[in-house]
Amino acid sequence: MYQESEHIHILIADDESLARKRVRKFITESTIDCTIIEASSGKEALHVIETYKIDLVFLDIKMTDMSGFEVLQQLPKDKIPIIIFVTAFDAFAVKAFEVQAIDFLLKPYKKDRFYEAFDRGLKQLQLSQQHIFQNKISKLVASIPHLEGYPIIENTSYIETLVLKSKKKYYFLKVSDIKYITSSGYYVEIFTETNERHVHRISMTDLLSKLDPAHYFRVNRSVIIHKKHIQEVISEGAGDYSIVMKDKTSYALSKKYKSDFLNHMGIK
């Protein structure tokens, strides 16, 4: 069982040297007796964890060769150390961490937030809770197995309500009620769960930038869809796909958006 006087091994896995330097600085300013090892890629992180007895890892999710989740997926369950995620993901991914009670540092983070996460990780070591943590990690990876396909973005607030104008009146439409959006010249047509149709003057690109990419996808030049309303994705042959919505509306998936969409949906 970990005691404060014991020597521990900490891995900092991040492809940005300045980010690694910052974590190292905060660790060395603490009173923890430790050896710090750095990894600048996912592959290097895998090698270090498999070769040495690593007690705790600061794991960046966005690395150039593989994501932090891909690193975890390639490790045997009993080799997963205590992990503190370092992420610039949006609120969807953060919520996934919170559900499994897994700690994370959301970039940019402050020094006191770093030590809060660090202390929690050390307490898990002290209580010999590695096996409990490993189960949580397994559940996280199983519940969102394709998270590495999500667009990696800086922490951003997306709109929850869309303000629509009709003559002299303004309507407030909940974004979560939208099924899909189609372009119509300089306007878009918005279709809702209650089968309402609204016309709004905005470009598809501008509107998409306001929507959470964890839930809304552009599938071709003229269509944005809400993930929860997809019924099935059909392979039409020759690399072509169509997307069938729950209301039986069907849209072609264009080559431009095919790779990102299929990866996100876990379709290989």
Summary of the structure (lengths in Angstrom):
residues: 268
radius of gyration: 22.1
end to end distance: 42.9
largest distance: 71.2
contacts: 762
relative contact order: 0.09
helix: 36%
strand: 31%
